């Protein structure tokens, strides 16, 4: 894990003036000047941050150990993050409202939890295959730069995106041996995403909705549930592998689960331009290391699953392609766009087309 960086304030310059009796006076003057500078330096602006998850996973540690120190460093200490974790300020489903209303200055917002407020952001999870590691950031940055409707959707909710956190690929955890994804057929499979529920149904499974918690491993153990379609890290953290130790996974199985680090728009507008620029620089410099961290963490998770007794197999490229065909995901996307239009989201179809084009380009 990346350790917290140690920061120190500015130091007064001590000048050794070899001028006999003037040395003591010069040193005293320098010391006094340094003390005055420290006394008159403005206090940093404290920005309160909220996250619904506990501090400990790769994503949360990356924010704590890399992103936040970068913001403080790039702003020359003018900005400081006061971090709050594990829903201390706002739970996952309340995060958008907490940032929008100013209950917290900065917060992690997951679009999936606020589909009504962020309908276009649901598009991200509608693909079967997608970029991995740092390439996910390239994708999201391109979408925001080339499709104005996405930052506009955040603006409508009084928030501004300042950093993208991303998720891990999809894994399938089953409580019985599973040679291939063909064995989804006839089984009861749980997923949280409305997209994935449709994908499972089209692949021949019976989709199941269930609260995320210990009841899932219990259902898998009792065999009232056959399997779980989820990002591999969430399955690992919930210890699903203890009751469903047969795991199929692929880096190409895109989850599309984005964790948007957002700031209250009024707070953002109140920042000096130099501090806005500092936050953007901090994000860009943090992105440069994110891909490598995610790759290493993904490999470690598969190793840990194996050590814990799970049977883990990485799907071949052709198997992922076969599953992609079976899900009929493009038909599901089209039906979603039509439904959104009936609800007044007129630009859903156009946004979907643009995101698809960018996805194809990034994957190309």
TIMAR-371466 format. One record per residue (C-alpha): x, y, z. Coordinates in steps of 0.25 Angstrom, whole numbers. Each point is the difference from the previous one (the first is absolute). Last residue first. Example, Ala and Ser with C-alpha at 12.3 -4.5 7.8 and 13.67 -1.06 7.14 Angstrom:
! TIMAR-371466
- 55,-4,29
- -6,-14,2
! end
This chain:
! TIMAR-371466
- -41,-2,-123
- -5,-1,14
- 2,15,2
- -6,3,-13
- -12,-10,2
- -3,6,13
- 0,14,-6
- -10,-4,-10
- -8,-7,10
- 0,13,9
- -5,8,-12
- -11,-9,-4
- -5,-1,15
- 0,15,1
- -8,1,-12
- -10,-10,5
- -1,6,13
- -2,14,-5
- -15,1,2
- 0,-4,15
- -15,3,1
- -5,-13,6
- -4,-6,-14
- 14,4,-4
- 6,-8,11
- -8,-12,-4
- 5,1,-14
- 14,1,4
- -2,-12,10
- -6,-9,-12
- 12,4,-8
- 10,-4,10
- -7,-13,3
- 1,-3,-15
- 15,3,0
- 2,-9,12
- -6,-12,-7
- 6,-8,12
- 4,-12,-8
- 9,8,-10
- 8,5,12
- 1,-13,6
- 6,-6,-13
- 10,12,-1
- 4,-3,15
- 2,-15,-4
- 8,4,-12
- 10,8,8
- 2,-11,10
- -5,0,14
- 9,1,12
- -2,-12,9
- -1,1,15
- -3,-12,9
- -1,6,14
- 8,-6,12
- 4,13,7
- 14,0,-7
- -7,0,-13
- -9,12,4
- 13,7,5
- 7,-2,-13
- -12,5,-8
- 0,12,9
- 15,3,-2
- -2,0,-15
- -11,10,1
- 9,9,10
- 12,0,-9
- -9,4,-12
- -7,11,8
- 13,6,5
- 6,0,-14
- -12,7,-5
- -1,11,11
- 14,5,-1
- -1,10,-11
- -15,3,5
- 6,6,12
- 8,11,-8
- -13,3,-8
- -8,2,13
- 10,8,7
- 1,9,-12
- -15,2,-1
- 0,3,15
- 11,11,-1
- -7,6,-12
- -12,2,9
- 9,6,10
- 7,10,-9
- -14,4,-5
- -4,4,14
- -11,-9,6
- -14,5,2
- -5,-6,-13
- 4,-14,5
- -7,3,14
- -12,4,-8
- 1,-13,-8
- 1,-9,11
- 11,-9,-3
- 0,-14,-6
- 9,-12,0
- -7,-9,-10
- 0,-15,3
- -2,-7,-13
- -5,-14,-2
- 1,-4,-14
- 1,-14,3
- 7,-5,-12
- 3,-14,-2
- 14,1,-8
- 8,-2,13
- -7,-14,1
- -6,-8,11
- -6,-14,3
- 0,-4,14
- -4,-13,7
- 1,2,15
- -15,4,3
- -2,-1,15
- 14,5,4
- 2,7,-13
- -10,10,4
- 9,6,10
- -7,13,0
- 14,7,-3
- 2,-11,-11
- -13,2,-7
- 2,15,1
- 14,-1,-6
- -5,-9,-12
- -10,9,-5
- -14,-7,1
- -8,-11,-6
- -4,-9,11
- -4,-15,0
- -9,-11,3
- -10,6,10
- -9,-8,8
- 12,-9,2
- 1,1,15
- 14,4,-1
- -3,10,-12
- -11,6,8
- 9,2,12
- 11,6,-8
- -11,10,-5
- -7,2,14
- 14,6,5
- -3,13,-8
- -4,6,-13
- -15,0,0
- -6,-10,-10
- -5,0,-15
- 0,-13,-7
- 1,-2,-15
- -4,-14,-5
- 11,-4,-10
- -1,-3,-15
- 10,10,-5
- -11,10,-4
- -4,-1,15
- 14,3,5
- 2,12,-10
- -13,5,5
- 4,-1,15
- 13,6,-4
- -6,13,-6
- -8,2,13
- 12,-1,8
- 0,-7,13
- 3,-14,-4
- -5,-14,5
- -1,-12,-8
- -10,-12,1
- 4,-11,-9
- -7,-5,-13
- 11,4,-9
- 12,6,6
- 7,-13,-3
- 3,6,-14
- 10,9,7
- 10,-11,1
- 5,-12,8
- -7,4,12
- 1,-9,13
- -11,3,10
- -2,12,10
- 3,10,-11
- 7,13,-1
- 1,8,-13
- 9,11,-1
- -1,14,-7
- 12,9,-1
- 5,10,11
- -5,13,2
- 4,15,-3
- 3,13,8
- -2,12,-9
- 5,14,5
- -5,14,1
- -15,-1,-5
- -9,12,4
- -13,0,7
- -12,8,1
- -10,-11,-6
- -2,7,-13
- 15,2,0
- 2,-15,0
- -9,-2,-12
- 7,11,-7
- 14,-8,2
- -7,-11,-7
- -8,7,-11
- 13,7,-5
- 4,-13,-7
- 14,1,-5
- 8,5,12
- -8,-8,10
- 0,-13,-9
- 15,2,-3
- 3,1,15
- -8,-13,3
- 7,-8,-11
- 14,5,4
- -3,-3,14
- -4,-15,-3
- 13,-1,-8
- 7,1,14
- -4,-14,3
- -10,-7,-9
- -8,5,-12
- -13,-6,-3
- -8,-13,-4
- -15,-2,4
- -5,14,-1
- -12,6,7
- 7,4,12
- 5,13,-5
- -14,4,-6
- -5,2,15
- 7,14,-1
- -11,5,-9
- -11,-2,11
- 7,8,11
- -11,5,9
- -9,-12,-2
- 11,-10,-1
- 6,4,14
- 6,-12,6
- 6,-4,-14
- 7,14,-1
- 9,-3,12
- 4,13,6
- 13,2,9
- -1,13,8
- 6,14,1
- -5,12,7
- -9,-8,9
- -14,4,5
- 1,10,-12
- -14,-3,-5
- 5,-7,-13
- 11,-7,7
- -9,-6,10
- -11,-3,-10
- 10,-8,-9
- 5,-8,12
- -14,-4,5
- 0,-14,-7
- 14,-3,5
- -2,4,14
- 3,14,5
- 9,7,10
- 6,-12,8
- -3,-9,-12
- 12,-9,1
- 10,12,-1
- 2,15,3
- 12,7,-5
- 4,15,3
- 8,4,-12
- 9,12,0
- 1,11,-10
- 10,12,0
- 12,-10,3
- 7,3,-13
- -12,-3,-8
- 7,-11,-7
- 4,-6,13
- -13,0,7
- -7,-5,-13
- 11,-11,-1
- -2,-4,14
- -14,-2,-2
- 1,-8,-13
- 12,-10,4
- -2,-6,14
- -14,3,4
- -6,-1,-14
- 8,-12,-3
- -3,-6,13
- -15,1,-3
- 1,-6,-14
- 10,-12,5
- -9,-4,12
- 3,5,14
- -8,12,4
- -14,-4,2
- -10,3,-12
- -11,11,0
- 10,11,-3
- 0,14,5
- 10,12,-1
- 0,13,7
- 9,11,-6
- 8,8,10
- 6,13,-6
- 15,1,5
- 3,11,10
- 7,12,-6
- 15,2,2
- 2,12,10
- 5,-7,12
- 9,-9,-9
- 6,12,-7
- 2,7,13
- 8,-12,5
- 8,-1,-12
- 4,15,1
- 3,-1,14
- 10,-12,-2
- 6,7,-12
- 2,13,9
- 6,-9,11
- 10,-6,-10
- 4,13,-5
- 2,6,13
- 9,-12,5
- 8,1,-13
- 2,15,0
- 12,-1,11
- 9,-7,-10
- -4,2,-14
- -1,-14,-5
- -15,1,-4
- -6,-14,2
- -14,2,-7
- -11,-9,6
- -12,-1,-10
- -13,-1,7
- -7,-13,-2
- -13,-3,-7
- -10,-10,7
- 2,-15,0
- -7,-11,-7
- 1,-15,3
- -7,-8,-10
- -9,-11,5
- 5,-13,-4
- -4,-7,-13
- -5,-14,3
! end
